[in-house]
Amino acid sequence: MIFGFGKNNERSWFYFDTERFLLTRWGGKGTIGGIEEYMDYRASHFIPVNGVLLPKQIDLIAEDSLFGTITFDTITANETLDAKMFYMPPSIIPTLRQK
């Protein structure tokens, strides 16, 4: 387990598997139902994607109880990305100018 401290000394933590060094659980402050609370994310299933093990299912744990689950149906890696995806969108706010 590794602890870290961020802004306003907020604590975060990371658990790693001792055999494969996979990040299996991590947590810190988050918002649940509009309330800021310390919570954990736990990777419960891994699948190989292009030779790398990635989490297929992540459980959300709050107050030591399962709050929800995220399951990825498809995971792809190293997709070709069009450079246009990183351009700033055009502003739709009108600009007033005076002569």
C-alpha positions in Angstrom: 0.0 0.0 0.0 1.2 3.5 -0.9 -0.3 6.7 0.7 -0.2 10.1 -0.9 -1.3 13.5 0.2 -2.6 16.1 -2.1 -4.3 19.5 -2.0 -5.4 20.5 1.6 -3.5 17.4 2.8 -6.2 15.1 1.4 -5.1 11.5 1.7 -5.2 9.0 -1.2 -4.0 5.4 -1.3 -3.0 2.7 -3.8 -2.8 -1.1 -3.3 -0.6 -3.1 -5.6 -0.6 -6.9 -6.2 2.7 -8.3 -4.9 3.1 -10.9 -7.7 2.3 -8.8 -10.8 2.4 -5.2 -9.4 -1.1 -4.6 -10.7 -3.0 -1.6 -9.2 -5.9 -3.5 -7.6 -7.4 -0.9 -5.3 -7.1 2.9 -5.0 -9.1 5.6 -3.3 -9.4 9.1 -2.0 -12.1 11.8 -1.6 -14.9 11.7 -4.1 -18.5 12.8 -4.3 -21.3 10.3 -3.7 -24.9 11.6 -3.8 -23.7 15.2 -3.5 -21.7 14.4 -0.3 -17.9 14.5 -0.3 -16.6 11.2 1.2 -13.5 9.0 1.2 -14.1 6.0 -1.1 -12.3 3.2 -2.8 -12.2 1.8 -6.3 -11.4 -1.9 -6.5 -10.4 -3.6 -9.8 -12.1 -7.1 -9.5 -11.5 -8.6 -13.0 -8.6 -8.1 -15.4 -8.2 -9.0 -19.1 -5.2 -8.9 -21.4 -5.3 -6.1 -24.0 -2.4 -5.9 -26.4 -0.2 -7.8 -23.8 -1.2 -5.5 -20.9 -3.6 -6.5 -18.1 -6.4 -3.9 -17.7 -9.3 -3.9 -15.3 -12.6 -5.1 -16.9 -14.6 -4.5 -13.8 -14.3 -1.9 -11.1 -16.2 -1.8 -7.8 -17.0 1.4 -6.0 -16.8 1.1 -2.2 -18.0 3.7 0.2 -18.1 3.2 4.0 -16.9 -0.4 3.5 -20.0 -1.3 1.5 -20.3 -1.9 -2.3 -21.9 1.2 -3.8 -21.8 0.3 -7.5 -19.9 -1.5 -10.2 -18.4 -0.3 -13.5 -18.0 -3.0 -16.2 -16.3 -2.5 -19.5 -17.7 -4.5 -22.4 -14.9 -3.7 -24.8 -11.4 -2.4 -24.2 -9.2 -1.4 -27.1 -5.7 0.1 -26.8 -3.5 2.2 -29.1 -6.5 3.4 -31.3 -5.6 5.8 -34.1 -6.7 9.3 -33.0 -7.4 12.1 -35.4 -5.5 15.3 -34.4 -8.8 17.2 -34.7 -10.0 15.6 -31.5 -7.6 17.8 -29.6 -8.5 21.1 -31.2 -10.3 23.6 -29.0 -13.9 23.8 -30.0 -14.9 27.1 -31.7 -16.4 29.7 -29.4 -20.1 30.3 -29.8 -20.0 33.4 -27.6 -20.5 36.5 -29.7 -17.7 39.0 -29.6 -18.6 42.7 -29.5 -16.1 45.1 -31.1 -16.2 48.8 -31.3 -14.6 51.1 -33.9 
